[in-house]
Amino acid sequence: MTQYEWWRSAVIYQIYPRSFQDSNGDGIGDLQGILHRMDYLNALGIDAIWISPFFKSPMKDFGYDVADYCSIDPMFGTMADFDELLSIAKKYDIKVIIDQVWGHTSDEHPWFLESKQSKDGAKADWYVWADPKPDGTPPNNWLSYFGGSAWEWSSKRRQYYLHHYLVGQPALNLHNTAVRKALLETAKFWLEKGVDGFRLDAIFQTIAAPQLRDNPVRSPSTPLPVDVAATNPITMQLRDFSSNHPDILGWLEEVRSLTNQYPNTVLLAETGGDDPDLIASTYTQGGKRCQLAYSFSLLNTQFSADYIHKTLTRIEEILKDGWFCFAFSNHDVARVNNRWRVGTTEPDADFARLTMLLGLTIRGAYCIYQGEELGLPEGDVPFEDFQDPYGIEYYPEFKGRDGCRTPFPWDSTAHQGGFTTADKPWLPMMEQQLSLAAIQQEKNKYSILQSFKDCLSWRKRQQAIIKGTFRGLPTKENCFAYIRECETQTLMFVFNLSEKDAVYSVSDLSLGDSRMLSYPNQNATFSGQQIVLGKYGYGVLDIS
């Protein structure tokens, strides 16, 4: 691989700064907190960090409602703190990727404050405005992800404005070239500072069809989307006109044209919709859009050998010259420890190790969400402590995103797990997570954390994983298997996705003189004709 393709095999560590480390005792994580933990991040062996928004914001959606794209919110620190973070990261050779939220701003952003004043002002067309229907109702049937209509009435303009999420997150009009130019200027600001790339938040939602036609009704025979909870009424529509407009491709090419001026930078797109894998593939085609994209296909509750085989096989078929960044957890979904083990609340070390090896050996980049390396379970946040408006809206059928955003447990013997000196952090420290605290795991050579470090170190030495092809093998019982192969190495991976022992027969695969590699913590034996796997067991065979 050439130097600029570091991202193809990158392991990216997502930091949700509010919950990572508090440095000033206000109960909220910050940039200095990340700086304080750079030695920890370096010891993991990761290639890059992705930091969720830390820009000036009223925090109605915790930073995803940006009021100033080029300012640090005082809650998180100062621009000097960010500059220092960049400097230290570069010393450790850790890339820094930051979020860019270009589909909407905060309703407190100066652009919106000016836009809502008049229909003919300088920024009148910077947001998506529309007249009401003759009866005063919204322009169409589009729904907000956070509940209700996606349209909000402005008595000042006597028009509705579009908001795909909260009322306080008005949608930008990226059909307007002036808006695109302004956003590119903000991107250039951070590129000049030295960031190594951008994660493009909900990029599939940034441009809607200008005709504002009603979305069609989802038929009972059409599968539900994987990027939103089944309890959300937005699943009753096909988002044909409210998202994934063809003009997004041109917009991505404009952004790539800018980032190409800064060598080794990367664009990571978040995709969703009714076929997020196809969208992710499209958004990374031709070497002129994003380098990477991830979808929600493996961020849902479906966990079976057949489903994972089907998903990865299809991705390989449609990817062409695009590239995927896989993720099993992030700040928007329940932690994989519980999400894929439906009905469970306790952590499981065997399961944590299995998902770890799976994510780090399929073909593509991999994004690990903070705490995954510890095997953290989902936090069980009491309703009275909820912060997430999404969860508050749909509780109790859907508990929102607070459970995956609880504070990082650093030290089980310290006040509030070492996250903060405050009496009460912004979300409660979870007792069930303290037993998996990082400092205690660092002292245990058999811990999940040590397994992650070992796995990542081992991964970097396997050319078949770094640049090899991917070929899925037939599923048997609830076992999932695949082969990674390059000119110098061929590896076979087998995973038992159940709590019961399983046998994976290889008699029909003509493996020749293959041998089981001595991989850490694997719960599998190889007889020459079959692989016997224990609970959540996995095996690695060298079949070169």
Residue, then its C-alpha position, 0 to 999 in steps of 0.5 A: m500500500t502507498q503511504y496515503e492509504w494508511w486508512r485502509s487498515a486503520v483502527i480508529y478509536q472513537i472518543y465521546p469527549r463528554s464521557f472520556q475524562d473530566s479534567n476540571g471537576d465539572g462532571i463533563g469530559d473535556l479536551q484536557g481530559i483526552l490529553h491526560r489519557m494520551d499515554y493510555l491511547n498510545a498503549l492501545g496501539i490504535d492508528a487514529i482517534w475520532i473525537s465527537p463534536f466539541f464545537k460551540s453549541p447550546m448542547k441540546d443534542f450534546g454538540y451535534d447542534v453546532a453554533d460555531y464551526c470554528s470555535i471550541d465550546p468552553m465546556f470542552g476547553t480552549m483552542a490552545d487545548f486542541d492545538e496541544l492535543l494535536s501536537i501530542a497526538k502527532k508525537y505519538d503518530i496518532k491521527v486525529i479525525i474530528d466530526q463535521v456536522w454539515g446537514h444542520t446547525s443549531d438554531e442559535h448559529p448566526w447563519f440561522l438567526e439571520s436566515k429566519q429574519s426575512k425571506d429576501g435577506a442575504k442568508a434567506d436561502w441558507y436553510v430549507w424553508a417552505d410555505p405551508k399548505p393552504d390549510g396551514t399544515p407542514p409542506n409534506n409528510w416528512l418526519s423527524y428522527f426525534g419525533g413528530s413532523a420534520w417541519e417547524w413553523s416560524s412566525k417571523r417568516r411565516q414559513y416552515y423550516l426543515h429539521h430532521y432531528l431536534v427543532g433546534q437543529p434546522a437543516l442547511n440548504l446545500h443546494n445553495t452554493a454559498v452554503r457549500k462554500a462557507l462549509l468548505e471554509t470551515a473545513k479548511f480552518w481545521l485542515e490548516k490546523g493539522v487535523d487528519g480528516f473528518r467524520l461526516d455526520a449523517i452525510f446521507q441526510t444532508i441534501a433532500a429533494p428540492q421538490l419536497r414531495d411526500n415520502p412514500v409509505r413503507s409496505p408491510s412486505t418491505p423490511l424495516p431499516v436498520d439505522v433507526a429503532a423499530t418503535n420510531p414512526i419514521t420507519m413507516q416511510l421510505r425516505d426516498f425524498s428526504s435523504n440520500h439525494p444524488d446531489i450529495l455525490g457532487w458535494l462529496e467530490e467538492v469536499r474531497s477536492l479540498t482534502n486532497q490538498y492536504p496529504n494523508t487526510v481521510l473522509l469517513a462518511e456515516t450512512g443510513g437509510d433503507d440500503p445503507d451498505l449500498i449508500a456507503s459503497t456509492y459514497t466511496q466510489g471512484g477515488k473522488r468521494c470519501q475514502l471510508a464509510y460505515s453503515f448501521s448494518l452491524l450496529n443493529t440487534q441482528f446477531s447470527a452467523d447467517y446474518i453476518h455472512k449475508t451482510l459481509t458477502r453483499i458488501e464485498e459484492i457491491l463495494k467495487d473500488g470503495w472501502f468500508c470502516f466497520a463498527f460494532s458500537n458507537h455513541d448512537v447505539a447500545r453497546v455490542n455486549n448487550r445489543w447482540r446478546v439480547g436480554t443480557t445485562e452482565p458483561d461476558a469476557d468471551f463474547a468481548r474477545l470474539t467481537m474484538l477479533l471479528g472486527l479486527t480481521i474482516r476486510g476494511a478499517y475498524c472503528i472501536y468505541q471507547g470502552e469496547e476494549l474493556g468489554l463494557p456492558e450497556g449502562d442501565v441509566p435510571f429514567e430520572d437521570f436521562q439526558d438524551p432527548y431521543g430516549i426521553e421521547y420514546y421511553p420506555e420502549f426505547k431507552g435512547r443513547d444515554g446507556c452507551r454514553t456513561p462515563f469511562p471507568w478508569d479506576s474502580t478504587a477512585h471517586q466516580g471511577g476516576f472520571t471526575t472529582a465532581d460529586k455527580p457527573w453529567l451521566p451517572m457512573m455505572e456500578q456494573q462497569l466499575s469492575l472492568a475499569a481500565i487501570q485494574q485491567e492493565k494490571n491483569k495480563y489475562s484481562i479483556l484490555q490486554s486481549f485487545k492490545d495483543c489482538l491489535s499487535w498481532r493483527k499488524r503483523q498479518q499481511a493477509i489481514i492488512k491487505g488480503t482479500f476476503r472470502g466468506l465460508p458456509t455457515k454451519e450451526n451458528c458458526f461464521a467463518y471466512i478466509r483472508e488471503c494475500e500472496t504470502q499468507t492465507l488465514m482462516f477464521v472461525f467464530n462460534l456465535s453462541e453460548k453452546d459448544a459447536v463443531y465446524s467441519v472443514s472436511d469439504l474445504s481441502l485445507g491440506d497441511s493447515r495448522m491452528l495458530s496459537y492465538p491468545n485466549q482462543n477456545a478451539t481445537f483442530s482435529g484435521q477434519q473439524i474445529v471444536l469451539g467452546k462458548y463464543g469460541y474462535g479459532v485461527l488457522d494458517i492454511s498458507 
